[in-house]
């Protein structure tokens, strides 16, 4: 009876939030001239969280991580001195006055409904300085950096957050990024059970993460008040709820994925090194420094032959150069899939350099003369992970173009949320990072 009542209450709460969100959406539709982004094509099973957008073609090389560790996830602990560092480039030399705002979200990334003054202390809008102008001429850019929390802004509650950057003068929205504030309540330990799935024709490895959460004193009914999620390789938009719960042991909860819904244990990435823009670089087949930006042609990627086991030992996150003398290049990719696809097939390049989003300018075109698929994009010197994916029936099919024989390390994060019964929002009690190998 209690579970049924809780379910009804939770449904009514979400209905109220949905009504609020619809109203906000309608208001946004009429105020797009004031900077609200227009409706965007967001395919199902997207890598990015709902509402995470890049609405300006000037924005490049966006990074958000814990200060002092560029490879860390954007996670900080509430009421500590931990900070996050946002860094990005605008491909222009003109100065702009930019501002940052924050919103609080539920585990499914709908808005929590909390008033901004409830989750944020200090100035509601944070102004960015005018950035640093690059020394590069091909093309020039302006780099912006913003560290927070700081003396002007802090966060009062835990949970999922989204920051958004806007142009103050025009009101135009530029981009948004997710991050997390945790309370570090309770204790959590995790492991990964690795299996080969016989029902899979390609015999891919399956990962079953499992975790034990030691309950803090204020959680009395974990089966009703807690929700548990897993995220693989920092693709926050693909968080998956762990619905197998065991509360039989006093003071703890064992949670894991159901047997029919494992993670892919040998999820693959290609690796791009642009640290050396010259013909001496092992991945560069041709280089023309006379164009603006300079043109870089990579050796082709051939499905089944392009993976390098030594460098695909794990998810390597984007690391664009922070040197103001770093260059952007027009990088050309060539892909040879293992099977013949119709020229009308939708194949996309996704990676750290485009925030793992499906973008029309990163769609591949079929070249009948070479029997290859090609695309190009503006990418800064640095190192990046990327892959080729199919788009079918509004779904990203991201395994079809893998090599399927590499052994890789996968990164996982386990999330524990507590639905506060007094204030009706989700507190993020704990996050645990761990790894599993194929």
N, C-alpha and C positions, 0 to 999 in steps of 0.2 A: 504494500500500500504506500509506504514512504517513497519507494523508488518511482512508482507511478506518479505520485504527487510532485516529486522533484522534476520528473520529465515534463509534466504539464507546465510547471512553473518556468522551467528553462525554455520551453517552446514559446511561452508568452513573452518572456524576456527578449528572446531573439526576434519575435514578431515586432515588439516595440522598437527594438534597435533597427530592424529592417525598415519600419515606417519612417524612422528618423533619417536613415540613410537615403531612402528614396526622396525625401524632402530635400536633403542636402544635394543629391544628384540633380534634382530639378532646378534648384537654385544655381548650381554650377553651370547648367546648360544655358541659363540666361545671362551668366556673368563671364562667359569665356573671353569677352573682350577685356576683362579685368585680370586675365592671366590663368584662368582655369583651363587645363588641357582638354582638347576635344576628345570625343569617344575614340578609343584606340582598338585595333584588332589585337585581341589577347587570346591566343590559341589555348585550348584545353591542355592540361598537363604542362603548363609553362614552367620554365626554370625560375622566373622571378615571381615575387609575391604579388597578389592582386593590388593594383594601385601603384606599383613601382614602374615609373615611366621615365623615359628621356625624351623630352618634347622639343629639344633644340638641336639642330645639326652642328652647332658650335661646340657642344660639350664632348670632351674626350678624356680618357685616362682617369676615370673616377675610381678612387680608392677610399674605403672606410674600414678602419681597423683599430685595435687597441694601440694607444700611443706606445712607441718603442718596439713594436713587433708588427711588421708589415704583412706577415703571413697569418696573423691571428684573426679569429672571427670577431665581428663587431659586437662584443659582449662586455659589459662592465657590471660590477657589483654595486648595489645601492648603498649610499652613505659611506663610500670609501673615496680615496683619492685617485682611483682609476679614471682614466679619460680615454676618449676616442678621438682619432684624427681623421678629418675629411680632407681629401686632396683631389683636385681636378683641374683640367685645363680648358680654357676657351680659346679656340683657334682664331684669335684676333688680337691686335695690340691695343685697341681702344679700351679705355677704362670704363667699368660699369659699377654701379652701386648695387650690391646684391644683399639679399636677406635670407636667413634660415628660420624656418618654423618647424614645430614638432607636433605630432599627433600620437595619441595612445590607441592601441588596437587589441582586439581579442586574439586568441590562438589561431582562428581562421582568417585573421587580418581584416575583418570588419571593424569599423570604428567602435571603440568601447562605449561611447556615449558620455564619458567623463568630461566635465568642464576643464578647460585648459589650466585654470588656476588650481585645480585639484591635483594634477599630476606634474605641474611645472612651477618652479619658483624663480623669480627674477623677471627680466624683460621677456615678454611674449615673443617678440621678434628680435633676432640677433643679426646685426649688420656685419657683413664681411668687409675686410679692407679691400683696397683696389688691386691686390695681387702683385705678383712680380713678373715683369716683362722678360721674355726669353731673349737669349743671345742668338738663337737660331734664325736664319733667314728663309728657311724652306719648309713650311711657312713659319712665320712668327706666331707665338702664342703667349697667353697670360696665365700663370699658374696661381691658383688660390688654395689656401690652407686654413682650416678652422678646427681648433681643438676645443672639446667640450666634454663634460660640464666644466664651467669656469666661474669666475666671480660674478658674472652677469646672469648665469642660468644654471639651474640644477634641477634634478628630478626628484619628485616626492614619493612616487610609487614605482613598483616593479612592473614588468610586462613587456609586450611587444611595442616598439615605437617605429615611427617613420619620420625622417626628416625630409623637407622639401626646400629647394633653392629657387628663388624667384628674382627677377630683375625689378628693382625698386622703381626705376624711372618709367618703365613700360608696363609693369604689372605682369609681364609674361612669365609663365612657369618654365623652368629649365629642366630640372630632374628631381627625382626622389630616391631615397635609399633606406632600407630597413636596418634596425639595430635592436639590441636587447638589453634590458636592465634586470638583473636577478637579485634575489634577497639572500641567496646562499643559506637557505633554511633546510634543515634535514641533511642527510648524507646519501650519496648515490654511488653505486659501483656498477660497471657494465662490462659485457663481453659479447663476442660474436660467435655464433655457431655456423660453421661453413659446411655446405653440402653441394653435391652436384645433382641437378634436377633431372632425373631420367625421363620425365615427361617432356622435356625440352628437346627439340630436334637437334639443336646445336650444342647440347650438353653444357650450357653455361652454369657457372657457379652461383649458388644462392647463399645469401647472408641472412641470418636470423638474429638480429641484436636482441639481447635480453638484459634487464637491469633490475637491481634491488634498491628500493628507496626506503631509507630509515626515516620514519615519520617524525616531524616536530611535534611538540606537545599539544599545540592548538588544533591539530587535525584529528577529529574524533571518528568521522565516517569517511574514510578514504575512497570507498567504492562509490560514493555519491559526490564528494566534494573535489576530487582530484581528477585531472586529465593528463594523459601522458602521450608524448609525441616523439618521433624520431625524424632526423633530417640527415640525408647523405650528401657529403661533399659540398656543404654550405649552399646547396640549392634550396633556399628558405621557402620558395614557393611550392616545394614538393614535400612539405611536412606531412607525415602520415601518423594517424593516431594509433597507438598501441592498445588494442582492445582485449587482449588476453591478460587478465588480472588475477593474481592469487593473493588474497588477504588473510590466508589461514594462519600465518605466523604472526604472533603479536608484535606490534610496533613497526611493521614493515610491509611493503607491497612489492611483489614480483610482477613486472610487466614486460610483455614481449609482443612481437607481431604474430598474427595468426599464421598457421602453416601454409595457407593458400596465398599469402601475400608477402613473400620475402623481398628483400632488396637484391639487385643484381650485384653479385660479389666480384665480378670482373669487368665492371664498368670502365670503359676505356677513354683515354684522352690522347690527342696528339700534342706535341710540344713544339713551340715556335721560339727560336732565339734570334732576336734582332739586336743583340748587343754590338754587333760589328756589321755596319752597313758597307760591305765591300764584297768583291768576288772571292775573297779568302774565307768568307763565312761558309760553313758546310752546307747550309740549307739554301743558299742564294745561287741561282743559276745565271742570272743576269742583273746588272746594276747600272742605272743611268743617273749620275748625279747632276746632270745639266737641267733636268726638268724640275718644276716646282709643283708639288713636292717631288723629291727624287723617286725614281721608279725602281722597285725591287720585284724581280720575278723569282719565285721559289721553284725548286725542283718539285715535280709532281708528286702527289700523294696517291698511291695505288692501294686499293683495298686488299688486304691480305698480305701486303709486302711492305707497307710504310711504317709499321710500328717498330719501335726500338725497345726491346725489353729492358735494357739498362737504364733508359731515361723515362720509362713509364712505370716507375716503382711506386707512384702515388699521385694524388691530385696536386699539381703544382699551380698555385694561384698566380694570377697576373701580377707582374712586377714592372710596370713602366718606369723608365728612368726618371728620377727627380732632378736631374741636372738641367739647369736652365739653358745649357748649350745642346741638349738632346734634340734630335731631329724627328720629325714625322715623315713617313714614307708612304707612297702609294704601293701597297703590297699586293701582288697578283698571285692567286692560288689556282692550282690545276689539280683536278681530281679524276681518277680513273676507277669507277666502281666495278665490283666483281661481276655484275650482271648488266645487261643492256636495259636501260630505262628509256621510256618515251621522252622525246624532247620537251613535252608538256609537263613532265614530272617536276614537282616542286622540291628542290634540294637546296638547303640553306647551310651557310657557314655560321656557326655560333662559337663564341669564345669570350675570354676575359676582356678582349678589346672592344666588344660591343655589348658587354653586360649580359651575355647569354640570352639575347633577345632575338626573336624572329623579325628581321628587318628586310624590306624589299631590296635595298641596295646591297645586301649580302646574299641575295638569291643567286644560285649558279645558273649559267646559261650553257646550253649544249653547243659545241663546235663540231659541225659535221665533217670538216676537213681533218681535224685531229682526232675525232672520236673521243673527246675529253670534255669535262665540265669545268667552267672557269668562273671566277669572280675576283673582285679586288676591293680593298678598303684602306682608309687612312689609319695607320697604326704607328704609335710612337716607339722609339728604341726601347728595348726591354725584353722580358720573357713572358710567355703566355701559354695557357692551355686552350685547346680548341677541338672541335669535331664537326663532322658533316652529319646532317640529319635530314630525314624526309618529312614532308608535311602531307598528311593524308586525312581527309575528312575532318579538317580543323583540329587534328591531333599531331603533336610532335612524335614521330617515330624515331627515337634516337639510338636504337640498337641495330637497325638494319644495315648500317654502313660501317659497323665495327669490323676489326680483324678477327675477333672471337678466339684468339689463342694466347693473348697476353695474360700475365699474372700481375695483378695490380693491388695496391693497398688502397682501401677505401676509408675515408674519414666519416665519423658519425658524431652527432650531437643528440643527447637525450634531454627532453624538456619535461619539467613537472610543473603544472599549473594548478592553482587553488582558487576555486570560485568563492570569493569572499562573501559570506552570507549576510553581512551587515551593509556592505557598500556596493555589492552587485557588480563587481568587475573581477577579472582574472589576474591574480597575483602570480608572478613567475618565481616559484620557490627555488628552483635548482636547475642548473644546466651541467651536463657532463660530456666532455669530449673523449672519444676513444676511437680505436682503429681496428679494422679487420682485413685480413689478406685472403686472396683467392687461392 
